[in-house]
Amino acid sequence: MKDFGFEKLNVWQKSRQVSLKIYKATIKFPKEEKFGLTSQMRRAAISISSNIAEGTGRHSQKDRARFTEIAFGSALELLNQCILSNDLEFLSEEKYVEIRSDLTEITAMLDGLYKSQLKN
């Protein structure tokens, strides 16, 4: 089976792990949030790794950088949703701190990737 370039990127691997954490954490959210916060958080989490993957399929560095920028925005969107989830006590303090730390690492990695894409 062929491995694609994005699968080798640490930032894609890390963002994929965050998606799994978000899915597991949101299972415990109130049922009335199924089409609200739960859905939004899952889509934002998936968007990070999906945009990294899609960007690697683009031919120009400018296009790749744009998808990295979108992934960065999705990471910040997810962080905002985690903050709100913690405020509402849907997300435990421990899980919030863990995911926030992951997102801090992911955004730093995305920033480095973006800068390297613009440089080339």
N, C-alpha and C positions, 0 to 999 in steps of 0.2 A: 504494500500500500504506500502510495506517495505521500510524503509530508510536504505541506505547503510552507512557504517562508514565514507566514505569520505565526505558525505553530511553534517556531523556534524562538520567538520574541518573548523575553521575560515579562514584559508589560502585558502581553496578551494572556500568558499563563496566569499571571497574578489577577488580572481582571476576570478571567474565567472562574477562578476560585472565589472571588467576591460575589459573582453571580450565584454560585452555589450557596454561599452564606446567606445571601439575601432571600433566596427561595426558602431555605430552611427557617430563617427567622420570621418571615412573613406568614408562614403556615399558622403561627400562633396569634396572628392579628385577629381582631374582631371580624366576624363574618360580614358585618355591614361595610367593612373596608375592602371587600373583595374586588369591587369595581372602582375603588378609589385609590387610596394610598398603596395598598398591596400591589395592584396592577401597575401603578406609576413607578413604584420602586423596582419592580421586576423588569419593566421595560427599560428604565434608565440603566440598570445594571447590565442587561444584555446589550444595550446600545454601545457600551464602552468597548467590549471585546469585538462586537460585530463591525464597528467602524474601523477598528484597528485592522481587522481581517480584510474588509472591503478596500481599505486604502492601499494595502500591499498589492492589490490587483490593478492599480492604476499605473499608467505609463509615465506620467510626468511627476516630478518631485513636488510641484505645486499642488497637484491633485492629491498626492499622498499626504502632504502637509495639511490640506483642508480636512481630510477625514480624521487625522490625528487631532486637529482642533475641535472637531465635532465630538470625538471621544472624550476630550478634556472637559467640554461643556457638560456632557452626560455624567461625568464623574462628580462635577460640582452640583448638578441637579440631584444626584443620588445622595450626596452629603447633606444637602438641604432637607431632603426627605427623611434622612436618618435623624437629623437634629429634631425635626418635628415629631417623628415617631418616638424618640426618647422623651421629649417634652410631654407627649400624651401617655407615656408609660406603656407603649406597645412594644418598645425595644428596651431591653435591660441596659443599665449603665455599662455593664461589662461588655455586652455585645456591641453597643454603640461605640465604645472606646476602641474595640478591636477593629470594627469596620472603618471607623474614622482613620485609624492608623494605616490600614490597608489603602484607603483612598488617598491619603497624604503621599504614600509611597508611589502609587499609580500616577498621580498628577505630576510628581517630580520626574518619573520615567517618561511620561508623555511629553513633558516640557523639553526634556533632552532629545527625544526622538524628533519632535517638531523642529527644534533648532538645527539638528543634523540634516533634516530633510530640506530645509531652506538653504543650508550652506552648500549642498551638493548641486 
